[in-house]
Amino acid sequence: MSTILITGGHSGIGLAATRELAAKGIDIVLAGRSPERMQSVAEQLHAQWGVVVRTLALDTSSLASVRAAAARLRAMREDGGIDPLIAIVCNAGGRFDGAVSYSPDGYETTFATNCLGHFLLVELLLPSLAEGGRVVYTASGTHDPDSVDGKMVGAVVEPDALVLANIGKNSDKAKDSGKALSAGKRYSTSKLCTVMYAYELDRRLRRTGSSVVSIAYDPGSVPATGFLRGMPTPIRWFSATPLMKWVSKRIGVTTSDVEFSGASLAALATAPDYSEHSGEYFQANDGTLASTRSARLSYDKRRAAKLWDDSKQLVHLSATEEPAQLK
Ligand SMILES: NC(=O)c1ccc[n+]([C@@H]2O[C@H](COP(=O)([O-])OP(=O)(O)OC[C@H]3O[C@@H](n4cnc5c(N)ncnc54)[C@H](OP(=O)(O)O)[C@@H]3O)[C@@H](O)[C@H]2O)c1
């Protein structure tokens, strides 16, 4: 038997992926910050498919929570509570509208939640992955400023971890036309960083001869999830209408539905078809899942290496925490 750890697997695209995985007989660790909702999903999946579903308290915006979750996961493995991990699916995330806010560690919430938490989780749990295991990152087409998605949400800024973590504090570099960076730009830039983490992880794994696979994924625009929860109700309602989907397709937005995007995420984490696609970016668009080009900037190796090293510094990664596959 095998197990997959997924963050944010109790709702939206993550839940659709989790259902697909459970239907294939794969055990699951649901990692997130909503214990009751995770428990309810765990019971449903176990009742329907007979799989083992464990829950793991994890707030990706808190470094202490990530470290505690990684320690509990390792303990679950050691006491035989779960089978070897065949994938880590970094799916939790969101856009955080309103004034800039900060994580318990004092980092800007979007960057802390979408980027640093998963960065640290992967560093800590890489040794728990089975041979040929996979790390799949849910990114977003908004990371590409040349795409319609990117233009609508807000063009990315420089993927500089030290600046992004401190947006709105005292860095002029993190300002956009004299104003604090918009929520949309904070989000799209966090997803550019996510794609760059996936590519940089692949490069580092290849250097050490690891068999682990690293993939970035854009699930497409899927309005019927909790993603727009920070938006006013009329916008949330309108964005989920067939008319909005029709308009989105007409203007070139990547569109999908929650079942297809979830099933695609599950496939990237498990299907043999994707085992040779480490370092690639996949996109779900109108019922098709395909490897495609990501934003030009995402292929910048120098920026990605700096992003990685700065992220290590921001999460205070110690030498003993860094896995041999990444040294
Ligand atoms: N929907 C779209 O159009 C779209 C498009 C491109 C990319 N994406 C990406 O797809 C992923 C899933 O989003 P979704 O659309 O399925 O929305 P969703 O239903 O809101 O799911 C987001 C998940 O992330 C979890 N999460 C948020 N902050 C967290 C934190 N600090 N710690 C742990 N978990 C946290 C949420 O948990 P709680 O329930 O506890 O809040 C929830 O389970 C996200 O990474 C999103 O950026 C979505």
The ligand as a Gaussian input file, in Angstrom:
#p B3LYP/6-31G(d) Opt

LIG

0 1
 N       -9.694000      28.003000      -7.880000
 C       -8.920000      28.544000      -8.813000
 O       -9.404000      29.203000      -9.751000
 C       -7.435000      28.327000      -8.773000
 C       -6.683000      28.645000      -9.909000
 C       -5.307000      28.444000      -9.888000
 C       -4.710000      27.938000      -8.751000
 N       -5.473000      27.645000      -7.656000
 C       -4.775000      27.099000      -6.491000
 O       -5.365000      25.856000      -6.170000
 C       -5.099000      25.548000      -4.799000
 C       -6.386000      25.073000      -4.152000
 O       -7.306000      26.155000      -4.148000
 P       -8.878000      25.953000      -4.340000
 O       -9.246000      26.700000      -5.552000
 O       -9.246000      24.526000      -4.221000
 O       -9.448000      26.818000      -3.126000
 P       -9.941000      26.363000      -1.675000
 O      -11.154000      25.527000      -1.795000
 O      -10.037000      27.632000      -0.901000
 O       -8.749000      25.490000      -1.117000
 C       -7.613000      26.085000      -0.545000
 C       -7.119000      25.175000       0.534000
 O       -5.938000      25.737000       1.105000
 C       -6.056000      25.645000       2.511000
 N       -5.273000      26.666000       3.185000
 C       -5.299000      28.012000       3.016000
 N       -4.462000      28.605000       3.872000
 C       -3.881000      27.619000       4.601000
 C       -2.944000      27.593000       5.657000
 N       -2.413000      28.713000       6.167000
 N       -2.578000      26.399000       6.173000
 C       -3.100000      25.248000       5.688000
 N       -4.015000      25.211000       4.711000
 C       -4.396000      26.385000       4.179000
 C       -7.535000      25.846000       2.786000
 O       -7.814000      25.387000       4.085000
 P       -9.012000      25.992000       4.993000
 O      -10.225000      25.269000       4.556000
 O       -8.581000      25.683000       6.381000
 O       -9.048000      27.453000       4.695000
 C       -8.137000      25.010000       1.675000
 O       -8.201000      23.655000       2.038000
 C       -4.542000      26.823000      -4.187000
 O       -3.145000      26.703000      -4.093000
 C       -4.908000      27.891000      -5.203000
 O       -4.022000      28.974000      -5.169000
 C       -6.810000      27.823000      -7.648000

